[in-house]
Amino acid sequence: MKFESLPKHFFHSLKFKMLVGFALMLACIGMMNWISVDRLQAFEDTALHNSQVQLPSLEAAALIQTQVAKLSGLITEITAVNSQAKVRILASEIKSLLTGINHQLIRLEESKAVSQLVEILKRLDVSLEATAFTQNQQIIQNKQLVRSLNTIIQGGLKRMETGSLEQRKLWMPIIQEMTLLTNQTRLFEVVASERKIKKMLLENKASSTLSDPDNELLLKQIMGGVGLFYQLKEKDARRNQLASITTQNQILLDSITENILRLFDQKSQEVKADAGVLIDSMDQARFNYFVIIAFGLILIVLLLLYLKEILFSRLILLSDLIRSGSLTRESLKDFDLKNEIGDIAFQLSNYLTTIDEQRDQLTQASEQLTNVIKFSKLRIAIVDDEKIVYHNQSFPRLFDRASMTNIQELPAEIANAIMKGKPVNNIGSVILRNYHSEVWQRWFDISLVKILWEGKDSNLISLVDVTDRENAAKEFKETISLVEKESQKDPLTGLYNRKVYSQTLDQLSSQPKGESFAMIVCDIDNFKSFNDCYGHQKGDEALKAVAQVVASVCQQSDVAIRYGGEEFLLVLFNRSEDEIRELGLGLVAQVQGLNIPHKGSDFKCVTMSIGVALKEEVSVFQPRACFELADQRLYIAKRNGRNQLIDQSKSMELEG
């Protein structure tokens, strides 16, 4: 008996009650989150400021310290090198370091200390350019000084070797003084040496040695306005200038180092202060989230208890009632029929009633199906596992039996098909097609479908007569075969057409290599002039007559093809060379023996030329190569006078 539903109200529904519970929980969580927003925002601002401002500034300051230390080493190194190339390399490295320091200064916040560093760096850049220039000039001057000193010493030694005793006395003390002069000679030493040499020259002023032009030139290189002593004084002045610039560089570097250390300490203190704020924010945030989680857990527990009371306990009760089969009107009083659980209980009660009614209807339908099967003319059986639990009268008669109880009593192929048959759900499937009954001489399709028989899963086996379909299919296949065969024939001569030529080549390529064959290519001589003289109708009659002669020599396995207009191809199997020659000569004679008049022929009748090739003559087994060889010999026959056969022996004779 079905029950009528009660009116529903939204306030009684589980949806409303759960919505209220979740709204309360979300409100509490929202309030607690609002309390912690301020701390979280402070935490985010501090972390953002540290990551975007303080830490990059601290990193830049540390990197500047490293670069300044490296710069100091390069400045010291550039004042000690003696190579202009090395000076250029070091100057390039110094320029790169200065650019890097400028780049790092850009990363720092704008401040008075940063501005001072930029100004000092500009002055240092100018000073370092002057250092590189002065060092280059000093290296050049030193090289010139060494060359001048070597020239003077070598010239003095030469005067001592080739000059008089008086010259030797003059140049020996001078050369001794020259050898004491080097790049490292101090200014006071240079002045003392200059005085000694001037004194020597004054003492020998009256000597004729000084009036020697070569001696005068050499002395000019020593004491002249731009002589050796002048160069030594200039070198000392350049060295003092470089030392002054170097001192200035060191002062600027010390100033940069001092400022950057001060800036680094300042940034470190700021980062430390921000870190303290960050730690405080983290502690506060941790406490806030602990409170949020605690309140959230309490709310969830309360909500679960509430849901258990209004939802889960009702569902468990409903499940027990369904399992016991006692879901009645009385049991529905335990549910609030105005909410979803009560509505589900109400609907399930009606569904169970409907199922009972449908079960009764299925029982009646099963009884009716039994009667239909029993008196049906269809050949039907019910199979449970391997047992035939029921069949109508027509089923066993098909197998010349009165009754059957097991599928093993059926023919083996039907029994195997039933055992292997697997119907999909309740959709029937053909498990055996075109079964032929020897008793009735009829064709059947055997189908299987899964059904419920007397409360058990069983298989319904049916045999459907398809004799008419099979007869129609057989007639259709025969018709298609006849059409295909006719499509391979030449309509005029009745021989096979060009399609069969390609098929024959494919078959020859796949046949056993031990099987022998030969190809005979035939062509009617001067057939174009025959058509021009007698007309195409006479030409067709001549083609038919020649084709009959060609077909008459073929055995069952041979193939005769009209290859072209007046050209024919014979493929002969398992014949000896002599047999093939005799057959070909017979063809030539038979065609001439037809006595078909032909004014344009030297023989006054229709004749035929033939080229023959055997499989064994082709070095590489290819049927097409055999055909081409026969075709070549046909043209040899044409050139040799026509109306003849050319094979291997005749071809060798002509070539010889």
Order of alpha helices (4+ residues) and beta strands (2+ residues): alpha-alpha-alpha-alpha-alpha-alpha-alpha-alpha-alpha-alpha-beta-beta-alpha-alpha-beta-beta-beta-alpha-alpha-beta-alpha-alpha-beta-beta-alpha-beta-alpha-beta-alpha
